[in-house]
Amino acid sequence: MVVKRADADQPHIIIIYEKCDGVGGVWRDNTYPGCGSDVGAHWYSLSSELNPDWTSYYATQPEIRAYWQSIWERHDLASRTAFDTEVVAAEWDDTAQVYHVTLEDVKSSTRRTEDANVFWWAAGGFHAPFYPEDVPGVKEFRGEVWHSARWRHDVDLRGKRVGVIGNGCSGAQFVPKISEDPSVRVTNFVRSPQWLVPRNQFKYWSTTKWIFRHVPFVMRAYRAMIFAISEFYYFVGFSGENTVAQRKGMDEMSNYIRSTAPPEYVDQLIPKYPPGCKRVIIDPQYLESLGRPNVSLNWTAINGVVEEGLELKTGEVVPLDVIIFATGFSLLPARMKIIGREGKSLLEFFDSVGGPSAYLGLSVPTFPNFYMCLGPNTAGGHASVIFNEEVQIDHALQLIKPVVRRTARSFEVRTDVFTRYNEWIQRRLSRSVWSHCQSYYRMRSADGRNVAIFPGPVTLFWWLARKVKFEDYKAVGAERFEKRRRGKRVRTVTGTLLALLLVAAGLSRLGWELPSLVRYALRLGLKST
Ligand SMILES: Cc1cc2nc3c(=O)[nH]c(=O)nc-3n(C[C@H](O)[C@H](O)[C@H](O)COP(=O)(O)OP(=O)(O)OC[C@H]3O[C@@H](n4cnc5c(N)ncnc54)[C@H](O)[C@@H]3O)c2cc1C
């Protein structure tokens, strides 16, 4: 949560308001056994903060959390962070050109308001644990119950009957870990199958780490290679419908499931939808763990939680000591109220345009100087979201700089630009692999609008966002900025013309006269047509 404060005649300052008491975001909250990234660590990190010391290809939660903590310490962000401070509301004041931001001290529940020129919503998409509405009665349960994102390390699972609801990325990571102990009896309640690929995990040798640290460009080239391979997977797996590559991928993954899971589960475990429609799971030995005598799968729909355990739609009650929800996250900011220039809240704005949408997942019309990280349609199903967030940050900084330098007061994306961009996004999505199944990427509305995925390679996202087109934004109080920009453009054009003239003069000294050069170029052009 980043806000820039407005203090007249003072330099602007950045404040990070964080509702919890430490850094790390999801990597602070998710401490379940086996928690880790499913993108190679060298790419699941900042391009400006490469880390030669990642211990293995896929990093674990403690390592990723330590990585973010170290960045926070190195850049002295402690002096700019207010912990235990939840942003509960922000309202744009068009006259003063600031947001009035309401903050709540999480410990004392006291509130205060601060003004900010720029309001940056960097609350992530995965901080609010989601409990499915069709599994009511949690309070009735006599045993212990928790969500995977709030792991209860104080509860000893030894000798317990544990019900795990869900088989997405989190469930698939911790089921193999908790079931390593044969006294823990795990029943995994699932309702839809997932595509899985083997997790080719390996540790980096100390020599490799030394090379990464000391030999120039090697680590960056290695990172670029991981990036390029992911992009390649986008083109073969995600970019069209029912392509040869997709069918081949389905065959390969089906074979993997057949050869790894117990035969009695195989038919139900192989999905009918194309891979990628839901996030593909990088299998941390989940399929293998299903073969353990203390692990079983249950496909019967759940009716609700009762005192003794889980009641199924068939009326059967499965007695349990512990229930763990591995049911993902609520993607909408439930508590937070952001009000824009027209007095509408962000959620009302989203409702008026058919669901969460933004320009480059970053900015929204009628909300000046408001930016999001990981906003609507930002995630790549195949890639590191850190990359897309960096792209968004670079874009937003180009708009924030004039505000900080006081050459402009606010920027707001134009409605026609926003609409055109989102029509394009939804058109591409409708022809993509993501339209073939219900997933957390899509709203549970009639049209099942996909609000999470950017339907393209991340290189395309970078290309679209790399440079702000200022004509796409409405600017207020930007006369000085516009003047400077025009001046800069004139200087660039003049400089280019001068450079061309110098080159021409140099060439003519060498006997290449300009008219003959033009004639030569024309001849070449005519020949090639
Ligand atoms: C278990 C797990 C594994 C994942 N693995 C991968 C992966 O391998 N690859 C990948 O690309 N992505 C992965 N993701 C997605 C992941 O969310 C992002 O990669 C990354 O965390 C985004 O960072 P962020 O800082 O934007 O958001 P977050 O990490 O979610 O941080 C947001 C912060 O904002 C704070 N906050 C929220 N609301 C408020 C408020 N109102 N006021 C103040 N503070 C607030 C939260 O407490 C949190 O600290 C994973 C997610 C989870 C949950």
The ligand as an SDF file (V2000), in Angstrom:
LIG
                    3D

 53 58  0  0  0  0  0  0  0  0999 V2000
    0.8070  -19.2870   -1.7610 C   0  0  0  0  0  0  0  0  0  0  0  0
    1.0260  -18.3960   -2.9350 C   0  0  0  0  0  0  0  0  0  0  0  0
    1.9860  -18.7060   -3.8710 C   0  0  0  0  0  0  0  0  0  0  0  0
    2.1880  -17.8960   -4.9780 C   0  0  0  0  0  0  0  0  0  0  0  0
    3.1420  -18.2490   -5.8860 N   0  0  0  0  0  0  0  0  0  0  0  0
    3.3390  -17.4730   -6.9670 C   0  0  0  0  0  0  0  0  0  0  0  0
    4.3220  -17.8420   -7.9360 C   0  0  0  0  0  0  0  0  0  0  0  0
    4.9970  -18.8520   -7.8190 O   0  0  0  0  0  0  0  0  0  0  0  0
    4.4630  -17.0450   -9.0170 N   0  0  0  0  0  0  0  0  0  0  0  0
    3.7140  -15.9110   -9.1930 C   0  0  0  0  0  0  0  0  0  0  0  0
    3.9100  -15.2120  -10.1750 O   0  0  0  0  0  0  0  0  0  0  0  0
    2.8050  -15.5410   -8.2820 N   0  0  0  0  0  0  0  0  0  0  0  0
    2.5830  -16.2960   -7.1890 C   0  0  0  0  0  0  0  0  0  0  0  0
    1.6360  -15.9300   -6.2620 N   0  0  0  0  0  0  0  0  0  0  0  0
    0.8990  -14.6780   -6.4570 C   0  0  0  0  0  0  0  0  0  0  0  0
    1.4390  -13.6070   -5.4680 C   0  0  0  0  0  0  0  0  0  0  0  0
    0.3640  -13.0390   -4.8140 O   0  0  0  0  0  0  0  0  0  0  0  0
    2.2150  -12.5420   -6.1310 C   0  0  0  0  0  0  0  0  0  0  0  0
    3.2590  -13.1250   -6.8600 O   0  0  0  0  0  0  0  0  0  0  0  0
    2.8570  -11.5250   -5.1480 C   0  0  0  0  0  0  0  0  0  0  0  0
    2.6110  -11.8200   -3.8170 O   0  0  0  0  0  0  0  0  0  0  0  0
    2.2980  -10.1690   -5.3890 C   0  0  0  0  0  0  0  0  0  0  0  0
    2.8960   -9.2770   -4.4660 O   0  0  0  0  0  0  0  0  0  0  0  0
    2.1370   -8.0000   -3.9610 P   0  0  0  0  0  0  0  0  0  0  0  0
    3.0820   -7.2370   -3.1190 O   0  0  0  0  0  0  0  0  0  0  0  0
    1.5070   -7.3000   -5.1020 O   0  0  0  0  0  0  0  0  0  0  0  0
    0.9070   -8.5370   -3.0860 O   0  0  0  0  0  0  0  0  0  0  0  0
    0.8970   -9.2470   -1.6980 P   0  0  0  0  0  0  0  0  0  0  0  0
    2.0470  -10.1480   -1.5380 O   0  0  0  0  0  0  0  0  0  0  0  0
   -0.4680   -9.8530   -1.5740 O   0  0  0  0  0  0  0  0  0  0  0  0
    1.0490   -8.0600   -0.6390 O   0  0  0  0  0  0  0  0  0  0  0  0
   -0.0090   -7.1400   -0.4140 C   0  0  0  0  0  0  0  0  0  0  0  0
    0.1500   -6.5090    0.9520 C   0  0  0  0  0  0  0  0  0  0  0  0
   -0.8520   -5.5230    1.1410 O   0  0  0  0  0  0  0  0  0  0  0  0
   -1.3510   -5.6030    2.4610 C   0  0  0  0  0  0  0  0  0  0  0  0
   -2.7150   -5.0400    2.4720 N   0  0  0  0  0  0  0  0  0  0  0  0
   -3.8260   -5.5530    1.8930 C   0  0  0  0  0  0  0  0  0  0  0  0
   -4.8860   -4.7440    2.1090 N   0  0  0  0  0  0  0  0  0  0  0  0
   -4.4310   -3.6980    2.8380 C   0  0  0  0  0  0  0  0  0  0  0  0
   -5.0510   -2.5410    3.3850 C   0  0  0  0  0  0  0  0  0  0  0  0
   -6.3360   -2.2650    3.1730 N   0  0  0  0  0  0  0  0  0  0  0  0
   -4.2900   -1.6850    4.0990 N   0  0  0  0  0  0  0  0  0  0  0  0
   -2.9800   -1.9210    4.2980 C   0  0  0  0  0  0  0  0  0  0  0  0
   -2.3320   -3.0100    3.8170 N   0  0  0  0  0  0  0  0  0  0  0  0
   -3.0540   -3.8750    3.0920 C   0  0  0  0  0  0  0  0  0  0  0  0
   -1.3270   -7.0940    2.7700 C   0  0  0  0  0  0  0  0  0  0  0  0
   -1.3080   -7.3390    4.1450 O   0  0  0  0  0  0  0  0  0  0  0  0
   -0.0220   -7.5090    2.0870 C   0  0  0  0  0  0  0  0  0  0  0  0
    1.0700   -7.4190    2.9470 O   0  0  0  0  0  0  0  0  0  0  0  0
    1.4080  -16.7300   -5.1480 C   0  0  0  0  0  0  0  0  0  0  0  0
    0.4180  -16.4250   -4.2100 C   0  0  0  0  0  0  0  0  0  0  0  0
    0.2290  -17.2400   -3.1130 C   0  0  0  0  0  0  0  0  0  0  0  0
   -0.8370  -16.8940   -2.1300 C   0  0  0  0  0  0  0  0  0  0  0  0
  1  2  1  0
  2  3  1  0
  2 52  2  0
  3  4  2  0
  4  5  1  0
  4 50  1  0
  5  6  2  0
  6  7  1  0
  6 13  1  0
  7  8  2  0
  7  9  1  0
  9 10  1  0
 10 11  2  0
 10 12  1  0
 12 13  2  0
 13 14  1  0
 14 15  1  0
 14 50  1  0
 15 16  1  0
 16 17  1  0
 16 18  1  0
 18 19  1  0
 18 20  1  0
 20 21  1  0
 20 22  1  0
 22 23  1  0
 23 24  1  0
 24 25  2  0
 24 26  1  0
 24 27  1  0
 27 28  1  0
 28 29  2  0
 28 30  1  0
 28 31  1  0
 31 32  1  0
 32 33  1  0
 33 34  1  0
 33 48  1  0
 34 35  1  0
 35 36  1  0
 35 46  1  0
 36 37  1  0
 36 45  1  0
 37 38  2  0
 38 39  1  0
 39 40  1  0
 39 45  2  0
 40 41  1  0
 40 42  2  0
 42 43  1  0
 43 44  2  0
 44 45  1  0
 46 47  1  0
 46 48  1  0
 48 49  1  0
 50 51  2  0
 51 52  1  0
 52 53  1  0
M  END
$$$$
